[in-house]
Amino acid sequence: MRGTQVTQLREAPVGLTDALDVVTGFDDALANGFGRVGERDAASLAAFADALAGTPLADPVATAVSAVTAGSVGPGHLAALAGARSALLGAAHDALLGQCDAALGRQRSPWATAVSGPAEALPALAGARAWWHEVAVTGWRGVDHERLSAAATVVEAAMAVPELRRLAVLLDGLTAELRACAPVATMVEVPARRWADLWARGVLLSEGTQPTDEAPQVSGRLLPLGVDVHTHDTAVQVQVHAVLEPVDGGPARLVRTAVAAAKVDTIVGPAVWRLLSAHPMLLTALAEHRALTVTDLPLHGGDLGWVDERARLDEPADPFATARVLLPPAVAASTAPLDRHPTLIGEPVLVEGNQVHEEDGTLTVEVDGERIVLAVDRLPAAGPLTPELVAAASAFLGLLRWDDGRWQLQPLAVRATVKRRAVQAHNGDWARGVTDPKIAKEGARAGDAVAVLRERAGRLLRR
């Protein structure tokens, strides 16, 4: 990545601020509840409808806004509003991603997979729609323990259906957040944008949308670039960004694959890797910086469905060398429709030979005289990267992200000089166990939370 590329990311795309302002107004109205729309919220919803004028969503959104202001909103109206909100943020996503691709010179293939509802109505979806409707009517400040308890039945029903597990995990995680914030009515400030994002995603997932076509299967050599670890009180997901060299000799593809597991809030830090032990090939490749030979893995756009039994370890592959040689010509995939959101942009880049600066507690990396903020708040506790190590780095493998109104670089791996010794550190280095003796000793002293919980669960099942 060069300074001229950073310069191209300075200017916000035309219309971006206006679109986000409209979404903010909608989110504030949702936070207050559609069951009691005041004058200010009515104006925000009217502006929201105006923003969709001239689009295929104009009529259903206008009808839905009228129903909300009249106090007669139904589940169908909410689906239109959630879809329109996602469309506005999707347009913002496309503008930002287009700006990023232009700056990096990155090629991107078009999205071709259509989506539709399931062939048969799933009973669990009706309960989910009803719950989202109740939340929208009462607003976040009206959410109480009774309503949160009602969600448990919906989660259980959805979890039993494989096609609905994404919805179940989302609802389970959101209710855990709300429960931790209860009573929400006493909160000084509600995270309106985040909760509205989850609400809109949940409403759309409750419509049962899913890909209509079978995902094509791909085989080839997979070379990991870096690992993004997402943790929540109720779940953990490890997302691996990589370059795939297809076995048929086609152009290299920029892909990502992910594995996930349910968890409880007491499992934190390096212990989360223990929950992913069902994927030994992937974890070993991350810990040992090895390539993988994969066979017949499904590919949805740029998302590679992981099946550990269809992978085998290949030769060592330095992620920095992979990024230097294969990342520039690799073809990226377009984003899946439901994932078109500015905060979900994460484009792998390599930054080398640069100096890190600190000012007012903010770290920035200088690229040919231009500076870009380092998102050290995204560093996971499950890996060896720390703000101190990032501050000493001279090379980064990271993700370009758009957050807080600007582009930032989230480090996935660094090269640094520590005590006159060159070191590399990657988020996935501890995938097969902690390699830092000090951290390992602290973990041993604290005990193995995963082993304890598994033993207790086994004892309960034996009763």
Salt bridges, closest charged atoms under 4 A:
ASP27 OD1 - ARG85 NE 2.79
ASP27 OD2 - ARG193 NE 2.94
ASP94 OD1 - HIS93 ND1 3.01
ASP94 OD2 - ARG340 NH2 2.68
ASP101 OD2 - ARG108 NE 2.65
GLU134 OE1 - ARG147 NE 3.42
ASP144 OD1 - ARG147 NH1 3.77
GLU177 OE2 - ARG194 NH2 2.30
GLU177 OE2 - HIS232 NE2 3.24
ASP197 OD1 - ARG85 NH2 2.82
ASP197 OD1 - HIS341 NE2 2.98
GLU207 OE2 - ARG129 NE 3.46
ASP228 OD2 - HIS230 NE2 3.17
ASP228 OD2 - ARG401 NH2 2.74
GLU245 OE1 - ARG221 NH1 3.19
GLU288 OE1 - ARG290 NH1 2.74
ASP303 OD1 - ARG256 NE 2.53
ASP314 OD2 - ARG221 NE 3.80
GLU315 OE2 - ARG221 NH2 2.98
ASP318 OD2 - ARG415 NH2 3.06
ASP339 OD1 - ARG166 NH2 3.25
ASP339 OD1 - ARG201 NH2 3.37
ASP339 OD2 - ARG256 NH2 3.99
GLU347 OE1 - ARG106 NH1 2.96
GLU347 OE1 - ARG108 NH2 3.00
GLU352 OE2 - ARG324 NH2 2.79
GLU352 OE2 - ARG415 NH1 3.90
GLU366 OE1 - HIS357 NE2 2.61
GLU370 OE1 - ARG10 NH2 3.15
ASP403 OD2 - ARG378 NH2 3.76
ASP429 OD1 - HIS289 NE2 2.84
ASP448 OD2 - ARG274 NH1 2.15
GLU455 OE1 - ARG459 NH2 2.58
